[in-house]
Amino acid sequence: MVLLISIALSSSAISEAVETLTGQRAHMSEQIHLVTGTRLEGPAITLHLVRDEKASATEAGLTAIKLIEGAPAGSVVVAVVDEEKGFAVFGSPFAALAKYRDLAGFVVDGALRDHAALEQMHSPTFARGTVAGSAGGHYRIDATNVRVRCGGVDVRPGDYIVGDEDGVSVAPKERYAEVKAIAEKWQSDKLALLTLIEKHRSYLKALQEQKATNAH
């Protein structure tokens, strides 16, 4: 019986690899979780929103549109809302735009809306949850493509984002080749261990065999 088959690198593998290399936490908090769609991965483009009750919803929308339309295919939009998080930063129109621009999806330290439409589009979205009310008119975008702190982790433009059912992890862009190599080995070893646990019905015996195999 095969317990688990995985091809793509998981957020857990990326997290383990980054911590091994840097000693720093690489995973976002559990509050940033999968809302719709499936996994995503790609380089980050970022935007930062600050509270402003005099903000123009039109101006903020145009700024976000320009960011998305100017982003390379495969990019992950990482948006951070300062102060209260209970406003929707994106909904179905922006998800549709991102989809047809071949972007990877959204990671939002805040909320989303139009859940049913996002599900129908199979749009990969990670956020704190969904709410009915928009951030438009309550927040302004004060910067794009700058360092942001999302879910307790710093994200810079170009940093590599991997999100799946476990959460979201961030790899520094300048070390991604190293991260990838370590993550691939970690994930391969973990999958092999599952097979050995099934074989021996013992965690300790599985570890012993794996250690002996790796020593050769």
C-alpha positions, 0 to 999 in steps of 0.5 A: 500500500502506498501511503503518500505520493508527492511530486511538488515541494510542500510548504513543510519541506520549504520551511524545513530547508530555510530553517536549516540554512538560515536558522530563521522561521520561514512559515506564516502563522496558522491564521494564513490558510488555504481558502480556495483552490489548491497549492500555489508557488512562485515569486512574490509581488507585494503590496501594503495597505494602511488604514485611511477612512478618506482613501479613494477606493478607485485609486487603490483599485487602479494601483492593484490593477497596475501591479497585477497587470505588470507582474510576470506570469507565475507571480504570487500576490502577497498583500498585507493589511495594517491594523484591523484585518477584517476587510476584504482586499480582493474578490472575484474581479481581481481573482479573474484578472490574476487567473487570465494573467497567469498569476499563481494566486494570492496570499493575504494577511487580511480577508477575501470575499466572493468565496463561491466565485473564487471556488468556481474559478479554482483560484488559489487563495490564502488568507485569514478568511472571508468577509463581506465588506471591502477594504475599498474606502477604508484602506489605501495602498501606500507601497507596492513591491516592498518588504512586508511582514505577512503572517509573522514572516518577512516577504520581499519582492521576488522571494519564493512562496509555496502554499498548500494545505499545511500553510505558506512558507517563504524562501529567500530569493537569493538562496532558493537553489540551496533551499530547493536542494535541501527541501527535495532531500527532506521530502524524499527522505520523509516519503521513504520513511513512511514506506519503512514505517509501513514495512516494519510497523515500527518508527524506530526500526524504520529510522534505523534502516533509513540511517543505514541506507543513507550511510552507504 
